[in-house]
Amino acid sequence: MTESPDLSGLHILVAGATSQAGIATAEAFTSAGAHVIAVGSDTGRLQRSLGHIPSLDMRTCDLTDFHAVQSLAGDLHADGTRVDGLMHLVGGWRGGTGIAGQSDEDYEFLHRSVLTTLRNTSRVFVADLAASARGRLAIVSATAVDAPGADSASYAAVKAAAETWVRAVAQEFTGVGTTTGTRAAASILVVKALLDEKMRAERPDRRFPGYTHVSDLAATMTGLFAREAGTINGQRLSLAG
């Protein structure tokens, strides 16, 4: 197993921290020595999900609200904290029967949870990431972007839009008209689906082929900080088996 990099002194914001992927990611970054800012929409859920992790900075914020994200950044900056990493794990899945079954309600949910939260957090924290010696932004996308099905058209479309946004962030990190490269990187981690121990316990008879365990996702995210920015900036990194 690859040894976790030493991330001491880095401040990592995990958006969507109460998901199983968020919990695994917060644990991995804390174990690597980073200061983790765990952000969720519900204070009680943050405490229940992440209370076992020592020295965690839990922050409640509606990431669909741009002004709320600005306020979060203001509070962090007032405390002397600049963000070195933004791990965006806010999302969800909605599907329907065929193209006609893609409802407005499901699309709006996906747009807000996946894309709006990404736009808000990246716009607010992009300056922090660009100024960091090892600034990293990462999102989780899906193989559905490459092979969209009619039943999941809304999901695939929103994920594709999120990927495009990340590539635009990556372009800004590179710098227009410069040849010096960048110390910051924005990356897309592609999975078929995520797997956690609760899913395994509920379906012990199932093998989950091609799924990515949340602990492997978390290890990949910490590993981004050990890689040269130029090798991962704007790249789609496949974790799908």
RADAMO-V885327 format. One record per residue. N is the residue number from 1. OMEGA is omega in degrees with one decimal (none if undefined). Layout:
<<N,OMEGA> <N,OMEGA>>
//
This chain:
<<1,179.8> <2,179.6> <3,-179.8> <4,179.0> <5,175.9> <6,-177.5> <7,179.6> <8,178.1> <9,179.0> <10,177.5> <11,-174.5> <12,176.8> <13,177.3> <14,-180.0> <15,-173.5> <16,-169.1> <17,-176.5> <18,172.9> <19,177.6> <20,176.6> <21,179.0> <22,178.5> <23,-179.9> <24,-179.1> <25,177.3> <26,177.8> <27,-176.6> <28,-179.1> <29,177.0> <30,178.6> <31,179.7> <32,175.6> <33,-179.2> <34,171.0> <35,-173.6> <36,173.2> <37,-176.4> <38,-175.0> <39,176.6> <40,-176.3> <41,-175.0> <42,-176.1> <43,-179.7> <44,179.6> <45,175.5> <46,-179.2> <47,-178.0> <48,-174.8> <49,-168.4> <50,-177.2> <51,-179.1> <52,-177.0> <53,-177.1> <54,172.6> <55,179.5> <56,177.2> <57,-177.9> <58,-178.7> <59,176.9> <60,-177.8> <61,171.9> <62,-174.2> <63,173.6> <64,-178.5> <65,-175.9> <66,-178.2> <67,176.5> <68,178.0> <69,175.1> <70,178.7> <71,176.4> <72,179.5> <73,178.6> <74,178.7> <75,179.5> <76,-179.7> <77,177.9> <78,177.4> <79,-179.6> <80,-177.2> <81,170.9> <82,-172.8> <83,176.5> <84,-178.9> <85,175.1> <86,177.8> <87,-172.8> <88,-177.1> <89,176.8> <90,-179.2> <91,-176.1> <92,179.5> <93,172.0> <94,177.8> <95,179.4> <96,-179.7> <97,178.2> <98,-178.8> <99,-179.3> <100,-178.5> <101,177.5> <102,-172.1> <103,175.8> <104,-178.1> <105,179.8> <106,179.9> <107,-179.1> <108,176.3> <109,-179.1> <110,-179.3> <111,-178.2> <112,-173.6> <113,-176.3> <114,-169.6> <115,-178.2> <116,179.1> <117,177.5> <118,179.3> <119,-177.4> <120,-176.1> <121,-178.7> <122,178.4> <123,-176.9> <124,-172.8> <125,-176.9> <126,179.6> <127,176.1> <128,-177.0> <129,-179.1> <130,-178.6> <131,-177.1> <132,175.5> <133,179.0> <134,-179.2> <135,-180.0> <136,169.8> <137,177.8> <138,172.6> <139,173.8> <140,175.3> <141,-171.6> <142,175.6> <143,177.9> <144,177.5> <145,-179.5> <146,-177.6> <147,-175.9> <148,174.7> <149,-178.5> <150,-176.9> <151,-179.9> <152,-175.5> <153,-178.8> <154,179.3> <155,-178.7> <156,-179.1> <157,-179.9> <158,177.1> <159,177.6> <160,177.7> <161,178.2> <162,177.4> <163,178.9> <164,179.1> <165,-179.8> <166,177.8> <167,176.0> <168,174.8> <169,179.5> <170,178.4> <171,178.3> <172,177.7> <173,-179.7> <174,178.6> <175,-179.7> <176,174.6> <177,178.9> <178,178.3> <179,-175.1> <180,-179.3> <181,-175.4> <182,173.1> <183,-179.6> <184,-179.2> <185,174.3> <186,-172.4> <187,179.9> <188,178.4> <189,-171.9> <190,177.5> <191,170.0> <192,176.3> <193,179.7> <194,-178.0> <195,174.1> <196,-174.6> <197,176.7> <198,177.7> <199,178.1> <200,-179.3> <201,-179.5> <202,-179.4> <203,-177.3> <204,-179.5> <205,-174.2> <206,-176.9> <207,179.2> <208,-177.9> <209,177.5> <210,-180.0> <211,177.9> <212,179.2> <213,-177.0> <214,177.9> <215,176.9> <216,174.7> <217,-179.3> <218,178.8> <219,177.5> <220,-179.6> <221,177.2> <222,-179.5> <223,177.8> <224,-176.3> <225,177.3> <226,-177.8> <227,177.4> <228,-176.1> <229,-176.6> <230,-179.1> <231,-176.6> <232,-176.4> <233,-179.9> <234,-174.9> <235,170.5> <236,-178.3> <237,-174.7> <238,173.9> <239,-177.1> <240,-179.0> <241,none>>
//
